Amino acid sequence: MTTDLQTPPQTAPLSSAPAHDEPLLQVKDLHTWFELRRWGFGHAGHVRAVDGVTFDLHRGEAVAVVGESGCGKSSLMKTILGLHRPTRGEVFFAGRALSKLKRDELRWYRSQVGYVQQDPFGALPPFLNVRRILEEPLIVNGVKDRAERERRVQEVMEEVRLLPVEDFITKFPHQISGGQQQRVVIARAMILRPQLIVADEPVSMLDASVRVEILRLLQRLQRDHNIALIYITHDLSTVRYFTRRVFVMYAGKIIEEADVDDLLEQPHHPYARALLSAIPDPDPQNALIMRDVPPGEPPSLVNPPPGCRFHPRCPQVERGLCDVKVPPDIEVAPGHRVKCWLYD
């Protein structure tokens, strides 16, 4: 596969601070495809996990990427993290193209981006205690002073409320609860004081009683340190906690973008409305009410449907249009954009 590199709108040295209104992160027409091979031999197509995504993220801004499992949101984030190489398009950080960063610059970039994984137990090495887990990024990035490392470890443990520190710092992951493990994961993401945090379903593996605590912790850290944050989730009910904008993703594409309140109050795309209707209702009086959710399953990303990718499941599909032509990007209200023929 080849990579189509683009020229950033502005190029600045990594050491210089960007202009106030310059986005910290720019995703430009990003495509991440994975090649398939038949029995290990011969080309059998591509999985189009990310298929033309564009958005900007400013310093201190929190956004959410929502969608069903398999829609491509995790592949999008792993491309932003530099774990996947884009097939086409580019990711810019502080005005520099990721694909053009040299080895030392790439290490700098990885120190500026923290990653909070979905499964805390799987994300933590079982043979290291909490102190060693949190020291590791500091050692890798050249912090040689042991006293400085210890100070920073204790500082970040206090920030994530692993208190008292002396009770947790020598424990191994299996000796603490799932919520405490996720606090260690967040502390590790914060230890280098990054400019951007990527949180991939950070509460989906936790008990309901712990989820709000972890979301409030992320909200506080994001606000106190002016960190840009990308929150990946399939649950629209949690996005209002600390995100300002929401991107709805389906079959590798962003199909709706809006401020969080606008999207939750008036979603425009039929798929966004379906996601909203799928939020669990705590009122037992509504338990037997049939929800208006679309039939079928998300399409194969190896051979996605033509036109609007949601048309095979859409209750408002217009034959001869939705199933033939790709819908345009339409601004239905200031800052609210949707890709749907209903609004053309």
N, C-alpha and C positions, 0 to 999 in steps of 0.2 A: 504494500500500500504506500502511496505517496502522500506527502504532507504539503499542502498549499499554504505557504507562509505569507502573511500580510504585513504591511508596514503600519505601525501604530500611528495614531494621529499626532502624538507628541512623544518624543524620546528624551528621557532625562537620565542622568547617572543614577545608579542605584542608591548612592549616598545622599542624593538631594531630595528634599521634601517636595511633593507635587504641589501644584497650585491648589488653592482652597476649593475650587469648583471642579477639579479634575478627579474623575472616578479613581478609586483605589484599584478596582478590578474591572476589567472590560472583557466580555466574552463576545467574540465577533464571528457570526455564521459558523458556529462550531459543529463539526461532524465527527463522531467517534464510531467507527464501524469495526466489527471484528470478523476476520475472514474465517469461513467454514471450509473444511476439507473433507472429502469423502473417503472414509477409511484411512485417513492420513495421507492420501494421494489425490491430487487434482482439486481444482477450485470448485466449491459448491455454493458460492454466494457469500453474502455478508449479513451479519446481524447489525441492523442500523439502530444501535442503542441510543445515540444522540444524532439528530438529523436536522441541523440547521437552527441552532439556538443562539440568540443574541440578547444580552442584557448588560447593564452597568451596575456597579455597587460602590457607594461612596463611603468614606471613613465614618465610622460610628453608626452606620446604617445596618439594620437587621431586616433580612428578607426571608421568606419561606418559599420552598419549592415543594408543591404537593402533587400527589398522584398515586394511583394504584401501584402495587408491586409489579415490576416488569415494565414500567413506563419509561425508564431510562434515567431517573433522577440520581441514582447512586453512581451510574457511569458518568454522568455529567460532573458530579462532584469529584470523582477520582481523576477525571481529566484535569479539572481545576487544580487538584493537589499535585499533579505531575505524575500520577501513577499510571495513567494511560496516555499514550501519544495521540493527538488528534489526527484523523484522516484528512480533514480539511478545516480551514478556519484557524483561529488563534485565540489564545488567552493572554491578556496583557495585565501585568501587575506593576503598579507605580510607573506606567508608561513603557514598560519593557516587555517584549514578547518572550513568553516562557520557553518556546522552542529554540530561542537563540541564546539563552543563558549558558555561560560556560560553567565548568564544574564548581568553582568557588562561588559564583553568583547563584547557582542552583542551591548550594548549601545555605546561602544567605536567605533565599526565598523560602526554603523549608523551615528556617527558624522563624520566619514571619507569619507562618500559617499553622495554626493549631487544628488538630483533628480529634473530634469526639466520636468514637465508634458506637455502633448500636449495641453490641453485646459486650458489657464491661468485663465479664470473666474471660471471654476469649481474647480480649484486647490486652490483658495484663499477663506478663510472663509469670507462671506459677512458681518458679524457682528463685524469684527476687522478692525481697521485702519492699515495703512502701518507700523507705528511704532510698534504696538502690534504684527503684523504678523512676523516682522523680529526679534523681541525680543523673541518670543516663543521658538525657538531652543536654544537660550542662557540660558533662564530660565530653560528649561528641562535639560540642560547639566551643571547646577550648577554655572552659572555666576551670583552671587548675587549682585555685586556692580552695582547700577543703573547708575552711571556716566560712568562706563566701558561699560555697555550695550548701552547707548546712543552714546558713541564714536564709537563703532563698527557698530551700525546701520547707523550712518551718513557716516562712511567710506565706507561701502559697497554700500550705495545709490549713493555716488559720483562715485564709480567704474562702476556702471551700467548706469550712466548718467541720474539719476532721479534728475534733477537740475532745479531750486534751491531746495535744500533739504526741506526747510521750506514750500514750496508750495505743496509738495507731502506727507510729513510724517504724516499728520493728516487726509489724505483723505482715503475713503473707496474704495474697488475695483470697485463698480459701478460708481464712480466719475472720473475714469481715463480710457483712451483708451485701446484697446486690446494689442497694442505694449507696453504701459506702464505697464499693468498688467503682461506681460511676463517678463519685466525687474524686477518687484517685485519678481516673481517666481525665476528668476536667482539669485537675491540678497539673497533670503532665502536659496537657495542651496549653496551659497558661504559664508554665514555668519559665519560658523564654520571652514572655511579654510580647506575644504576636500582635500583628495589626489586623489579622483576619482569623476567625474561628469557623470551621465547617463542622456542624453537628448533624450526624447522619442518624436519624431516628433515635435520639439520645434517651428517650423514655419508654420506647416500645417494649423493652424487655423487663421493665420494672413494675412492681405492684402499683395499683392505682393510688394508694395512699402516699407513695413516694414521688409520683410523677410531678405534682405541682411544686414540691420542694425543689426538685432538680431544675424545673423550668424557671422558677423564681431565682435560683442561684445563677443560672446562665444570664437571666435578665439583669441581675445586679452587677455581675462581672462585666457584661457588655457595656452597661451604662457607666460604671465607675472608671473603666479603662478606655472608654471611647473606641471599642473594638467593632469592626465590621463583622457581621455574623450571617452565615447562611444556614438556615434550619431546614432540614429535609424531613418530610413527614408524609404519611398518608391520611392523617387525622386533622381535618380542618378545625376541630373544636379546640385545638391547642395553639393555633397560630396567633390568636389575638393577644397572647400573653406578652410578647415582646417584639413582634415583627411589625414593620410599617407597610411593606409591600408583599404581595403574594403572587407567585407564578404558578399557574396550573399547567401541569405537564401530562401529555398523553401520547403514547406511541412514539417517543423520541422528540416530540415538538412541544414548545410552549404555546398553548392555545388560548390562554387568557391571562392578563396582567392587570392588577388593580391595587389600590390601597386596601388594607385588610378590612376596614369597616365597610367600604363600598362592595367588596366581593361577598362578604358574609351577609350583607343586607340585600344585595341585588346582583346575584351572579347572572351572567348573560349566556354563556355557552351551556348547552344542554348537559355536557359532561360535568361542568362545575356545579350545576344545579343538582345533579345526581350525587356528587360527592357530599354536598351540603345535606341532602335528604338522608344520607346514610349515617349521619352522626347519631349515636345512641341517645334516646330520649329517656331521662330518668323518671318521667311521670308514668306510673303503672297504668293509668287510664288509657295511655296511648300504645300499650304493649301489643295489642292485637290489630292495630291499624296497619294495613298493607302499605309499605313504602314504595314510592314511585322511583324505582331504580331501573336502569336500562338492562335489557336481557343480554345474554351472551358473555363472552370473554374478551379481554383485550386482544388485538390482532397480533399475528406473528410479525416480529420485526425483521425476519428474513425476507418476507414477501408482503409488505404492508399494503393495505387496500389503496386504490387510486383515489384522487380527490381528497375530501376530508377524511382523515383516518378514523373518525368516530362514526361515519355514516352507517356502517352495518348495524350499529346498536342504537342509533339516534331515533327517538320517537317523532322527530320533526323533519326527517330527511326529505329532500326534494329530489326525486329521481330525475336523472338527466343533467343535474347540476352538481349536487353534493357528492355524487359518486363518480364524477368525471373531472371536475376542476378543483384545484387547490384553493381554498377560501383565502381572500385577501386579509391583511391586517388592518382592522378598522378601529378607530378611536370612537367609542360610543359615548364617552364622557371624558372630561379632562383627567388624564392619567389613567384612564380605564380603556384597555385595548383588548379586542377579542378577534379570533380568527374563525368566523362563521358567516355563512351566506345569509343567515336570517337578518343581518344588519346591514347588508350591502344596499 
